């Protein structure tokens, strides 16, 4: 079970967008590094050329790029701070994600 998953609310703890919050859109697993695509975080400007056959207008577009998973932390709304995630296994075999600081359960999931 992964500690940060799609639709989690996260906060950036390092980099140019430090302190910003957003929702995880996608987690990208790679052999070396895991990256996360977060809405409104790590925006870059992409210059596009017009293509009338595909109805694409040219110009400068803002696009979200992936950020390394080590630069984000899950956001705890109780404490209004970034938090670490722990994983417990119940007696019936269910895995539970919980906040390390408060012990509150994030989400239930079966094996």
NORWO-V477098 format. One record per residue. RES is the residue in three letters. OMEGA is omega as a letter, one per 40 degrees, with the letter a starting at -180 (none if undefined). Layout:
{{RES | OMEGA} {RES | OMEGA}}
This chain:
{{UNK | i} {UNK | a} {UNK | i} {UNK | a} {UNK | a} {UNK | i} {UNK | i} {UNK | i} {UNK | a} {UNK | i} {UNK | a} {UNK | a} {UNK | i} {UNK | i} {UNK | a} {UNK | a} {UNK | a} {UNK | i} {UNK | a} {UNK | i} {UNK | i} {UNK | a} {UNK | a} {UNK | i} {UNK | a} {UNK | i} {UNK | a} {UNK | i} {UNK | i} {UNK | i} {UNK | a} {UNK | a} {UNK | i} {UNK | a} {UNK | a} {UNK | i} {UNK | a} {UNK | a} {UNK | i} {UNK | i} {UNK | i} {UNK | i} {UNK | i} {UNK | i} {UNK | a} {UNK | i} {UNK | a} {UNK | i} {UNK | i} {UNK | i} {UNK | a} {UNK | a} {UNK | i} {UNK | a} {UNK | i} {UNK | i} {UNK | a} {UNK | i} {UNK | a} {UNK | a} {UNK | i} {UNK | a} {UNK | i} {UNK | i} {UNK | a} {UNK | i} {UNK | a} {UNK | a} {UNK | i} {UNK | a} {UNK | i} {UNK | i} {UNK | i} {UNK | a} {UNK | i} {UNK | a} {UNK | i} {UNK | a} {UNK | a} {UNK | a} {UNK | i} {UNK | a} {UNK | i} {UNK | a} {UNK | i} {UNK | i} {UNK | i} {UNK | i} {UNK | i} {UNK | i} {UNK | a} {UNK | i} {UNK | i} {UNK | i} {UNK | a} {UNK | i} {UNK | i} {UNK | i} {UNK | a} {UNK | a} {UNK | a} {UNK | a} {UNK | a} {UNK | a} {UNK | i} {UNK | a} {UNK | i} {UNK | i} {UNK | i} {UNK | i} {UNK | none}}
